[in-house]
Structures are given as structure tokens and as C-alpha cells.
Amino acid sequence: MIELKDILYKVTLNAVVGSTSLAIKAIEFDSRNVNSENVFVAVRGSAVDGHEYIDKAIDSGAIAIICEEMPQNLQEGVTYVEVDSSSKAMAIMASNFYNVPSENLKLIGVTGTNGKTTVASLLYQLFKKAGYKVGLLSTVKILVDDNEYKATHTTPDSLTINKYLVEMNKAGVEFCFMEVSSHGIHQNRTEGLHFEGGIFTNLSHDHLDYHKSFAEYRDVKKRFFDQLSSKAFALVNTDDKNGLVMLQNTSARKFTYAIKGYADYKAQILENQFSGLLLKLNDSEVWSRLIGNFNAYNVLAIYATAELLGLEKVEILRIISELQSVTGRFQYLVSDEKITAIVDYAHTPDALKNVLRTINSIRTKNEELITVFGCGGDRDKTKRPKMGHIASALSTKVVLTSDNPRSEVPETIIEEIEKGVEPQNFKKVLSITDRKQAIKTACQMANPNDIILIAGKGHETYQEIKGERFDFDDFKIVQEFLKQLQK
């Protein structure tokens, strides 16, 4: 069994009361999960302060407490360790407790506003097809080679990350691709991990309810690259002006990719259709089943990453041509009536604009483009009118509806989206609060060859209303309604 002093290796300590020569069975930050011979980490969250549960944790068997502020009454026989940041300490301790599992595989972090899930998932597919044992930590799911687990956060807590990395070590996984969210970086969930490389996709308006300003949001993303070692690589999209910002202070080897500007890895879009993309990657042509300009960037990112990780160029190109789109990311079907329905996770202004522009660049303009979307409750409110403006300007018809309203009133969210609709577009827009009814209405409005975009929830199979989750799958629902129209 590992001792407390061993799992505190590399943790900056402010004060210690008691012995660190204690055998520890587990690390916990939820007092409800504490058992005998556990160390309890008192983490300050946005809603709950773990310091309030220190006594409860001790009553449940905790023999050591990690905290940012020493309790007034110290109990005998318990070791107290004061640190500057409990979340940072926990991440380093978790890595030590599980014997630094990230060192036993090549861990690649993918960060940015849009494209994280697609890039990480496509890299998993690519390396799997190349014959490797591969891991994936993503918004959609967690994969330990062939074993699938449900994902609850874009970036899980540091204990969970290391537990899965241990499972990957046991399974012989050689490469792991991981989404790294701004929340995850800010909350120190990636501390103590050894990354072989980092990828930056882009940066646009999102999570400003959490980060307060775009500059803070950008700087949190940058922190991930600042922490990469000189042995790692940093691959950034320089068509986004923030790409070079990510490279400013990193010790990692620097690489760039772009479609518009000069870069180490360049792509040119030769054909862009609903059936896929014909791309020129540096000096080689490749056909991809993925659709749209934004996916050209994603394909370029995975091509560059695979080459940086040592795969042969010919093999990379062959596998890219076989890759399938990710669930809920420009996932589409065509009904017998020739109505195209597209389900996409686009829940930021930039992502919605990208998807709509992609559709408009492919369609003939003789058909309608009907967009169904809403905005999530208890999240960044400033993006709501922006998304209303984008959808109404770039669609022929818009149905505003609920997303995950959470604790907010759906009608209020819709009213805030409507504020961004310009007068000339008022007639294009109608509001139907019930999302299922909104999708049904869009299907009834559509004629042969029309296109329906259902944006915002993508891969999610639930709708969150007043603290409850109800089964809800955009793709299954639109599929069902389009079948009914065929009868």
C-alpha cells in the first residue's frame, strides 16, 4: 500500500500537522465516498466547499486531510496538509497514487472551442485502424481500447482520468486522445499528467458565464500549452489568430496547420459536397467522407498529428479516406422524400455559423434550409442573441425551441435569442418551446430536396429540465418523423 508522503511527491506544501508515514487506501474529494484509511481532499467548487465536510470525512474514516485552510479544531490521530490549491494537489496526488499512468502511453490533449470531440475521436479511429491499442477520453464517450464507458464531463476529474489511464495501461494502450476543456484546465484536472502533444483547434465565443472574459478564456487554454514539456509537440491552427498566442511560452516543439495562411501543414479544399471532401494535404490528395470547411481543418489536424506521432504518410492518407463522422457532428440522413436532415452539436455562435455556411456552400439555393435550435439554460447568456442573428441571417426558415433549459424558463431563453433577429428576418422565425414538436414542425414544413439542420445537442440522448434528465435523441426523433411523412 502506498504512503501519504509518496503521493504528496511534487505537491507544494504550506504546512503539515501529523505524520505523512500513513498507508493510504484511496483518495476522495466527495465526503460521501470516504472510507477507512482514505485521504480526503477538501476542494472548493462553485457550489460546494469541501472544507465544510472535513469533520464528516473524518467520521467516515479519513486519516489525512488536504485543505487550503487549516480547520480551527484539529482532531488527534489525523494528518492535516495545507496547500495553495486543493484541486491542483489532488491531480498530482492522483497521478502519484496510480503510479503516473500517463507516462506509460502517449497522451495527446486536444483543446479549443470547436472540433475537440471530432479531432480526438477521429484520431482514436485512425490509430485503431492502423493496428494500435488506443484510448479516448471525450465528451461523447470514454474508450479503453474496445471497452466503452459513459462520459459525464468533457474533461473528467483528475481521479477519474488517472483511473481510466490505469485501465488503459492494463489493456496495453499505446496512444490516448483526450479532450481538454477550459473548465478542466482551470480546475487543474490535467495537472500531473504527462502529455506527448497538444492540439489547438480554434477559439471563439463560449463559456463566458464561467470565465467572465474572452481574454481569461484564451489564457486558460494557453496554460495547457505553457505546461507542455520540451519533449512534447504543440500543434496549432494559425488561421485562428489565437493559434500563435498558444505557442508564445511553450517549451514544446512547435508546429502549425492552416488552410488560408502559411503553415507546416497545409490543406486545400478541391471539392466540397454532401458526399464528402476532396482535399490536398501538403502535396497529397485525399477523399474524406467528412463534410464542410470546418471538417477540412479537423482532417488536417489529425493528418499532422498522426505524422508527428510517427505514422507513415501513405498509411495515414489511406485510413483518412475510411474514417466515419462522429455521432452528433454533422450527422445526416436523406429520407425517401429526398429531405436531408442534419444533426450537429453546434452550440456556440461560431460553430452554428460554420455549419450553416457549409450547408449554404453546398446547396443549390433552390431548396429551403430550415434550422431548429435553442440555447442551454444556466449558461453563457451573451451568445443567445448572436446565435439568433446568425441562424436567421443564414437560414431560409428558423424554428426556435428548447435546448437543455435546466433551471431557466424556456420561453425566456427563446425571447433572448429573438433579440438578435434583425427586422428583415422576423418573418423567417417561429418559436415552438417543445423541442419534439419543433422538430416535427420542421419536417412538416420541408419539401423534397429541402435541408433541415437540428443544432445544439448533437450526440446528447437526453434533455435536462428542472434538474431532471429525460430521454431525447435529436437524430432518432427526426428519423422517426421523416419516416412518418413517407407513409
HUDA-V382136 format. One line per field, one symbol per residue. ss: DSSP state (~ for helix, > for strand, _ for the rest). phi: phi as a letter, one per 20 degrees, with the letter a starting at -180 (. if undefined). psi: psi as a letter, one per 40 degrees, with the letter a starting at -180 (. if undefined). A space follows every 10 residues. Layout:
ss = ???
phi = ???
psi = ???
This chain:
ss = __>~~~~___ ____>>>___ __>__>>>__ ~~~____>>> >__>____>~ ~~~~~~~~~_ _>>>>>>___ ________>> >>___~~~~~ ~~~~~~~___ ~~~~_>>>>> >____~~~~~ ~~~~~~~~~_ ___>>>>___ >>>>__>>>> _______~~~ ~~~~~~~~~~ ____>>>>>_ _~~~~~____ ____>>>>>> _______~~~ ~__~~~~~~~ ~~~~~~____ __>>>>>___ _~~~~~~___ __>>>>>>__ ____>>>>>> >>>__>>>>> >__>>>>>__ __~~~~~~~~ ~~~~~~~~__ __~~~~~~~~ __________ >>>>_____> >>>>____~~ ~~~~~~~~~~ ~~______>> >>>_______ __~~~~~~~~ ~~~~__>>>> _____>___~ ~~~~~~~~__ __~~~~~~>> >___~~~~~~ ~~~~~_____ >>>>>_____ _>>>>__>>> >__~~~~~~~ ~~~~~~_
phi = .eegffeegm efdeaccoed edfdeadcdd gfdfcfmedd deeedfdcdg ffdfffffge ofdbcdbebf ffdeefnded cecfcfffgf ffffffgeml ffeebeeded cqfdngffff fffggffffe neecdbccff adcdleedcf edcgdfffff gfffffffgf emfeccdcfd efffffemfd fnedeeaccd eabbfalffe embfffgfff gfgffgefef eedcdceefe ffgfffegdf effdcccade dfafcdccee bccfeqcdcd dldcebecff cngfffffff ffffffffen ffgffgfffg fefefegmdl ecccffemee dcdbfgccgf ffffffffff fefemededd ddabcfflcg efefffffff fffddebcde beddfleeeg fffffffffe efgfdgffdc dcffffffff ffffffdgmf cddddodlff dbcdclnddd gacgffffff fffffff
psi = iiidddeehe hhhdihhaie fhhhdihieh deehaifihh hghhaddhhd deedddddde eheihhiehh idhhiiehhh hhidhddddd dddddddefg deeeihhhhh iidieddddd ddddddddde eihiihhidd ihhgbehhih hdidhiiddd dddddddddd efhdhhhhhh idddddefee ieihhdiihh dihahifedd ediddddddd ddddddeiie eiihhihedh eeddddedei eihhiiiidd aiidhiihhd ihieeahhih hbeiiihiei hidddddddd ddddddddee ihdddddddd eeiiiihehf hiihidefhh hhhieheidd dddddddddd ddieeeiihh hhiaiiifih ddeddddddd dddeidihhh aibgebeihd ddddddddde hideededhi hhdhdddddd dddddiihei hhhhiddbeh fihhhfeihi hhhddddddd ddddde.
